[in-house]
Amino acid sequence: MSGGVRAVGLLSGGLDSTLAARIMKEQGVEVDAVNFYTGFCIVEHRRKMGRSGRRGRNEALRAGADIEVSVDIVDIFDEYLSVVAHPRFGYGSAINPCIDCRILMLKNARLRMESTGAKFVFTGEVLGQRPMSQHKNQLRLIEKESGLEGLLLRPLSAKLLPPTLPETEGWVDREMLYGISGRGRKEQFVLAEQYGIVDYPQPAGGCCFLTDKNYAAKLKDLYAHKGKDSVSKEDVILLKVGRHFRISEAAKVIVGRDEGENNFLESYVDNRWVFMALDFEGPLTLVEGDMSADEKRSVAAITARYSDGKNQNVVRVEWRYGGESGVLEVEPAGNEIDSLRV
């Protein structure tokens, strides 16, 4: 059937993309699996923080190993920052540019296809599964904008979509593809059992920080105070951890919530103010931007509020910035700081 045809496949490590790769492999297609790192994956962040509860491995690499397909991790974080800031096709329910995201990934997949001699690209997309990017009109738009008209195969829903070149040219057998649609997963679970795929993450409404309303609020605040084109990779990474407070137009506070987050924030102390309670266990607090003397005391009070000394009348809080340091004695903040929470 395929005669050794090579195809580039997008592999997230989720069940749908794993099934798509397995289906292609069964048809004799040589699968070149790629996983695009955007910097906004919740599962990957939890893995790096040691909180995934799974093997501590990238899900795409795990899936590739399970179905015996090599996977290349490609970093598109820099490109994607610009897409998030200025999406051509708008945002979803939060600050998620799903259509633009898919187009960016598939453009990169097309370039890989062209440079490696692959014949087509395939994905695990299911018609009607996601509200913003997987209806027929959006699927056609994404195919066109990515430059893959006729060359983008979606094996799980292929029978519900117009035949692609891989099907009409006989590189794959359309009759061995599927006609799955909607948000239900029963058919995928049956296929997984059929193919012996037993280890995969359970769907949880998407794994992207940009669909999370709390994260979206923090990013919108950052855009408003720093400017969309000035936001860096480090900026968006720091939005993933801690409690965030906007104490002025110039200064934002990040308070670690546990030991793991404190350790994470330790890597980002350069060029930032650092606050820690001296006599009690508590958070590591970072501040970005300039502060007045009163604002420094406010940050010290916030730090004390989340320390084990929160019920004390006075807590000593050390601050550091560059080569300078000092100690402030403050009363732990009360509920008035809730209005400053981002």
N, C-alpha and C positions, 0 to 999 in steps of 0.2 A: 504493500500500500504506500508507505511513506518513502521507501527506498533510501533510508538514511538521511532524510530531511532533518535539518536543524531548526529549532525554534527558540526564541527568547521567551521565558515565562516569568511573570511577576509572582514571587513567593513571599507571602507575609509570615507564614507559619500557621495561619488559621486553617480551619478545615477546608473551606472552599478552594483556596489557592493550592492546598496540598492535593486535593482531589483532582483539580485541573491538571496538575503536573503528572499525577499518577495515570490519568486517562491518556494523556499524550504519550507517556512512556509505553503504555500498553499497546498503542498503535505504532510503535516502532520509531517514534520521533525522538531525535537526540535533543534532550532538554538542557538549555542553558538558563539556569534559574538565577534570578537577580532579586535582591532585596534592597530597596531604597531607604536609606536612613534620612529621615526628615528632621530629626531632633525633637519631635513632639509626641513620640509614642509612649503612652502610659506604662505599658507592659515592660518596655525596654528600660524605662526609668526605674521602675520597681525592681527589676533584675539588678541594675547597677547599685541600687540602694540595699540589696540583699533582702527584699521583701516579696519576691515573686511567689514564694512557696512552691516553686517548681525546681527544675534542675540547675538553675543559675546559669542557663545558656540562652543565647539568642534563639527565639522561637523558629526563625527561618532556618538557621543552621540545624536545629533539632529536627525539623520536618524534613529537610533535605537528607539528613543522615537516615531517617526512618524509611524513606522511599528510595534511597540510594541515588540521589541526585546531588551533584555539587552545586553550591550556592555562593555567589559573589555578593558581598555587601558593598553597596555603592553609596557614598556620602553625598547627598544633595542639599544639605542643611543650608549652605550659603545661598544657593539659588532659591530655595524655598522661602527664606526670610523675606525676599522681595515679593514673592507671590502672595504671601500672607498679608503683607502690608498693602499691596495694590492688586487685588484679584480682579480680573476682567469680568468674571461671571458672578461676582458677589459672594456673600457669606451665607452659611446655613443658619441654624437656630442660635448659634453663639458667635464665634469668630472663625468658623471653619470654612475655608474656600475649597470645598470638596471637588468641584468640577475642575478648577484650575490646578489643584493638586494632582488629580488623575491625569490631566493633560501633560503636566510637567514630567511625571513618571513615565508616561508612554512615549513622550518625545525622546527621553533618554533611552528608553528601550528600543525605539526605532533606530537611533544612532548606533546602538550596540548591535542591532540586527544587521545594519548596513556594513558595519566595520568587521563583522565576524563571518559574514557569508550565510547567516541564518535566513530562512525563507519567510517567516512570519513571527508575530507576537501573540501570546495567549495570556489570559488572566482568569482568575476564579470568580469574576463578577457574575452575579445572579440577577436576572431581570426583575425589577420591582422590589429588591431587598432593601435598598437604602433610599430614603426619600429624596435626596438632592441629586444624586449622580447616577442612579441605576434604573431610571425609566427609559423607555425607548428613545424618546427625543434626545435626552441627555447622552445616552450611549452613542447615538449617531453623531451628536455634536463633538463628543470627546474623540471619537474615531477620526473625524474630519480634521479637527484642530491639531491633533497629534501627528498628522501626516500618515495615518495608517489605514486609509480607506481601502477596504477589501482585504487587509492583511492583519486585522485584529480578530482573533478567534476567542470566543467565550464558550468553552466546551460544556459547561453546566447548563447553559440556556440556548445553545446553538440552534436547536430545532424550532425555537420561537423567534428566531432572528433570520434576516436574509442570508443566504449562503455566502460564505467568504471564499476568497481565492484558494486557500488551503483545501477547502471542500470541493470546489468545482474542478480544481486541478488534480484531485485525487491524492493529495499529500496526506490527508486524513479521511477517514470514512465517516460521513455525516450520520449514517445510520447507527454508528457506535457512540455518538454524542448524545446529549440529554436535552430535555425541555423543561427544566426546573424554573419556577418563578415564585416570587413572593417572599415573605419573611419567615415562613415555616422552615423547619430544618429536617423534617422526617426523611425526605428522600436522600439528603446528604448523609444522615446517620446510617441509612441502609447501605449506601455506597461505601461508607467508611468501613462497615463491618465486612462487606464483600471484599474489599481490598486489604483487610487486615490492619487498617489504620485505627489505632486505639488511643494514642497519646496526642491530644490536641487541646489547645485552650478553649474553654467554654465561651461562647459569645456573650459579651456584656455591654451591648449597645455602642460598640466602637471602642477603640483603644487610643484615641487621639485627644491630647490635652485641649486642642482647639474647640472640641465639642463640649467641653466642661464649662459651665456657666461661671464658676468661681475663677477658673484660670482666665477665661475671656475677660472678666472684669479687671483683673490685674494687668492683662496685656493692653486693654483699652486705656487704663490709667497711665501706663507707660507711654503709649502713643501720644496721649494728651499732654504729658509733661516733658517728654524728651524729643518727640517728633518721630514719625514713622521711619524715616530714612536714617535716623541716628541710633535705632535700636540694634544691639549687637547679639551675637550668639550667646554670650555670657549673660546678657540681660534676660533673655527668655529662659535660659536654663535656671536662673535664680528664681523665676516665677513659680517653679515647680515645687519649691519647698518653703516651709515656714508660714508664720502669720505675717501679713503685710499691712503696714500702717503708713498713711500719707500725712506727715505732720506739718508740711508746708509745701509751697510750690516747688521748692528746691530740694527738699529732703524726704527720703522714703526709708522706712525701717523694716527690717526682716528679722523675725524672732524665731529661732529654732524651736521645734515642738518636741523633740526627743533627742536621744544621744546620736542616733543615726543622722538626723538633720544637722545637729551641731557639728558632727565630724565632716559632713558634706560642706557646710558653710565655712569651715576652717580653710578650705582650699581657695576661698575667694576673699580673704581678708585684705589683700594688697589694695591700697588706695581707697580703703573704706574705714570708717570708724568701727571700733569693736567695743562692745559693752558686755561685762559679765559680773554677776553677783559674787562677792568675795567670800562670804561666810556660809553660803548655802548652795546646794545643787540647783542648777537652773539653766536657762538657755544661753546660747551664744547669740548675741544680737549684732547685726550689721546695719550700718547706716550709709546710704549713698547720698552725697550732696553736702552742701554747707549748712551749718547750724548756728543759731545764736546760743548764748549761755542758757537761756530759759529752755530752749529746745533740747539741749544736752540733758538738762535735768528731767525733762519729760521722757526722754529715751531711757534714762536710768530708772525712772519710776515704772515704765513699761517692762523693762527687764526684771525688776524686782517683783512685779505683779505675777510673772510666770515662773518665779523661782520658788523653792521650798520655804522662803521667808515671806511669802505673800501676806501672811497674817501678822507679821511683826509691825511695830510702829515705825521703825527705821531700818533700812537695809543699806549696807555699804556696797556700792557698785563701782567697779573699776572701768575706766575707758582708756582706749589706746587709739592713736592715729599717727601714722608715720613713726617718728622717733619720740613722740610725746605721749605722756600718760598722766592719769590723775585718778582720784577717788572722790565720788560724790555720795553723801549720805542723804537718802530720800525716803519718803513714805511711798510704799507700793501704790501704783495707780489703781483707781477704782473703775467703775463702769463707764465713766466719762470718755474713756479711750475707745469705746465701741464705735463712736461716730467717726473715728479716724481710720477704721478698718477698711481696707480695700477688698 
